[in-house]
Amino acid sequence: MSFLSILSTILPLLPSPTLSLLTPRSLYNESPENHTCALSPPVLSCSPAATPSLTDSCCSETFGGLLLSTQFWDTRTGLESQGQLLPPQSWTLHGLWPDFCNGSFTQYCDLSRQYDESPSPKTQNGLPNGTLVPPYTGPTVDTFLPPLGASDLLAYMNKYWVSQGSANPTFWAHEFSKHATCYSTFDLPCYGPEYVEHEDVVDFFATAVLYYERLPTYDWLEEAGVTPSNTTKYTLSQLQDALSSKYGALPYIGCTGARNNVTGDTGGTVVDEVWYYSHVNGRPQAGDSVPVGADSVPGVSVSSCARSEGALWYYERAEGSEAEV
């Protein structure tokens, strides 16, 4: 099922509203009233007009204006025995991150919406003197979706938003708590006085899926002759050229694994991640994004991979780690 059909199912009508009893942190102390975004012209994030004093921060992103739609290439989940499998011929969704326009970022911006059972880092600023992020001990986030009519979205997430080494809902909770709370447009006051508890969580998950679904990394690489292999190595420029030509801007490509000590190349040799940067017109939820090259963001590396000829492994999935077609 495509994301558009999922979206049409979950967004038209929500259950009878119940006001949250939480007192969440608001990024800009917005009122929960008067955020009719149809009356507020969309502003491009990271443009001069994308500031709270000039536009409605609920209707255009003014806090984390440099979006990263991120994906993983894992070869196993570690939880195959529990039925947690990888989708065939597809990279998996990692997250949708709101970096600042200069490429830096913050995290865990609203501790009243903290659902991460093992926060990483353990403090908001990542330093020992930072505010502690308390581990969450309540119901898992997958239980938030069915009451809001999002069972189809939940099924999609279990197929394509797959964690390595932890249960999927644990991973989703981390992504929401660390990243979604640092968008102005997902701030709770933006949902108005009839906010339904966890509506923002479902909204973020749906938006992350929206961006992921239109970035078919596996297909783009395959069209360029780059397919998973345990015998053939690739060169970084092959992947960069393939993805840039389709996306319209250079994404970041991440690698792990051993360094090439023969050539002295300090990059990793196992391809495992890609980050697609963008700016967005209006709310990220609308999906009106503009590709941004990783090479145009100050202080941002375009890759952690080795650059030597034929240095990279793009490994096949481990036997038994993929779901059946």
N, C-alpha and C positions, 0 to 999 in steps of 0.2 A: 504494500500500500504506500502510495506516495505521501510526502509530507503535506501537500496541499489538501488532500482528502482528509488527513488527520486534522489539519487546522480547521477545516470547515465543520468538523464534528465537534470540536471542543470549545471553540470560541464564540459562536453565536449567542448561546445562552448558558449561564452558570446557575448552579443551584441557588435557592433563596439566600440572599446575603446575610452574613452574620459578622458583625464588627469584631475585629481582633481585639483581645484584651491586652495585647502587647503594647509597650510604649517604645517603638523602635527609634533608632537614631536616624535622623534625616540629614542628608548631605548638606542641604541648604536651608533647612528649617521651612520647607515649603508648606503651604496650606493644603489640606486635602480637598479644597474646593477649586473650581474654575480652572480645570486643565482640559478644555475642549480643544484637542490638537487640530481639529479641522479648521479652527479659527486662527491657528498659529502657523504661519508659513514655515516649512521645514528649513532648518539651517544646517549647513555642512559642518560636521564636527571638525575641530582643529582649525576652523576658519576664524577670522577676527570677530565675527558676529556670534560665535559659539561661546558666549559667556553668560552667566546667570543674570547680569544686569541688562542684557540686551534681548534675551529670548527666554521662553518658558523652558526650564531645565527638564520638565517632564515630557516635553514635546520634541526636543532636540538634545542630543547628548552633549553635555558641557563638562563632564567630569573625566570620564575615561574615553576620550574621543578617538584613540587609535585602537581599532578592534583587531584581534587576532583570532581567526578561526583555525584551530589546531587539530592535527590528526596524528595517530600512531600507526606504525607498522610493527606489530608484535608477531612473534612466531608461535607463541603459546600463551595460555592464560594462567596456568598453574591450578586451575579449578575445573579441568575437563571432567573429572570424575563426578562433579556436581552439575554437569550439563552446561557450564559456562564456556561457550565456544565462540570462535572468531567467524565473521562472515566471509564466505568465499569470494575471491576476486574483489576485495574491497578493503581499503584502509578503514580504521575505526576512528570515531569521534573522540577527541581529547577534551576540548572545551571551546568557549568563546570568551576571550579575555579583554578587559578594558584597560589598556595601557594609557598613560598620559601621552600627550602629543609629542613629547621629547624622547619617548621610548622607555622612560622609567615607569614604575607602577607602585601601587599600594595594594593592600589585601585585608580581608576580614573587616570590612568597613562598618558593619552593623552586627554587633554581637547578640542582639535580640533575635537575629535570624541566622544563628550559628547552629548548623546541623551536622558538623564534621566531628565524628567520634575520635579521630586522631589528627588534630590540627597540625599542619605543616606549612610554615614554621609554627612554633608554639606561642609566639607573641605576634601582635599586630605589625610591629616594625621589623620582626625577624631578629631582634637583638635581645640580650638577656635583660635589659632594663625596660623592655617594651611591655605594653599591657597584655596580660595573659589571655589567650584564647581558650575558654573553658571547653573541655571535651563534651560532646553532646551524648546524652544517654536516653533520648526519647524514641518514639516510633521512627522507623526508617522512612526515607523520603519517598520510596516507591509507594507507600501507603497513602501519600498525599494526592496521587493522580486519579485513581478511580472515582472518588467522591466528586471530583470536578469534571467528570465526563471525559477523562483522558486515558482510558484503558488502551486505545489504539496507539497513542503516543508511547505509553509504557512498553508495549510489545515491540515497537520500533526501536526504542532505546535499548532494550535487552538484546536486540539483534545487532545493532551497529555502534552502540556506546558501551563498549565492553572493556572491563578492567583487567589488568594483569596483576595477580597476586592478592586481590581483594574482591569481595562481592560487588556487583555492579552498583547497587544503591549506595554503598559506602563511597565509591568513587564519585558518583553524581552529587552526593551531599558535599563532598570536598569542593567540587567545582563551583557549586552554587555559593557556598559560604565564603570561599576565598575570593571569588571573582564577581559574581552577580551583584553582590551587595555594594560594589564600587562603581556601579553605573548610576548616573542621575536619573535615567529613564526607567529604571527598575526600582527606584526608591518608593517606599510604601505610600507616601502621600499622593503619588501620581495615580493611584488606583481609586482615589476618591473616598467619600464617606460610606459607600456601600461595598467596601473591600471585603472579599471572602478570604478567610485565612488560607494561606498557601497558594493563592491565585498567582502571586508573583513568582513562586517556584515553578509552577507549571508554565507560566509565560516565558521564563528564562529557558527552560528545557526545550520548549517548542521553538524558540528563536535560535538556539544553538543548533538544533536539527535543521532548521531552515537554511542556515549558512552552510552546514556540512553537506547537505544533499546536493547542492549545486556545485560542489568541488570534488568531482570524481577522480581523485588522484590516481587510483589504480588504472582506470581507463586511459587517462591522459598519458601515463608512462607507457602503457601497453601499445598505444598508437605509435609511439616513438621507438618501439622495439625494446623497451626496457621492462622485463618481466622477472618475477622472482626466480632465482636460480641458486643452486648449491655448487655450480661448476663455472659459471660465467661471472666475471667481475665487470664493474662499470666505472666510468669516470664522472666526477661531480658535474662537469659541464653538460653531460648528456641529460642528467636529471633536471638541471637548471633550465636548459633550453626547452625541454619538453613541457615543463610546467609553466614557464614564463610565457610561452607562445599561446597557451590555452587560457591562462588566467589574465594576462595582460599586464603583469608586473612580476618582479622577481620575488618568490617566496623564500623564507628561511628553510633550509634543509638541515636536519639534525642527525648526527651519527654518534654511536657509542663504539665500544670495542677497542681492540688493541691498536696502538699507533704503529705507523710504518717506520720501524727503526732503521731500515735499510736506506731510505731516502731522506730521513730526518723530518718528514712531514708530520706535524704535530696533531693533525685532525684524526677523528675516529674513522673506523673503516667499516662499520656496520650501519646501514641506513635504517633509521627507526622513527623519524618524525618530520613533519612539515608544518610550517606556520604561514598562513595567508593573511597579510596585513591589508587593512582597508580603513577608509573614512566612511561616514554614513550620513546621509541626508535625513534629518528628522530623527525619529525613534529607530533604534536598531531592529525593533520588532517588525517594522515594515520591510526590512530587507533591502532598502535602496542604498547600496554600498558602492564605493568607488575604490578599485584596487590601488594599493600603495606598495611600492617596491621596498623590500627590506634594505636595499642599497641606498634608499633615500631618507631613512630614519637615522638621525644623528646618534652615534655611539652604538648602533646595533650591528652585530655581525650578520653576514648573509649565510653563514654555514659554520657548523662545527666539524665538518667532514674533511677528510684528507683530500688534497687537490691533485695528487699525482695521477698520472695516466693509469687507468685500470686498477685503482686502489680500493674500490668500494664493493662490499657485499650487500646484495638485496636478497636476503635469504628466503627460501621457500618456508611455508608454514610447517611446523612439526606434524608428524602423522597423528591423526586423531584430534587435532586442535581446531579443525574447521567444521562448521555445521554443514550438514548435507544440503545440497542445492534443492 
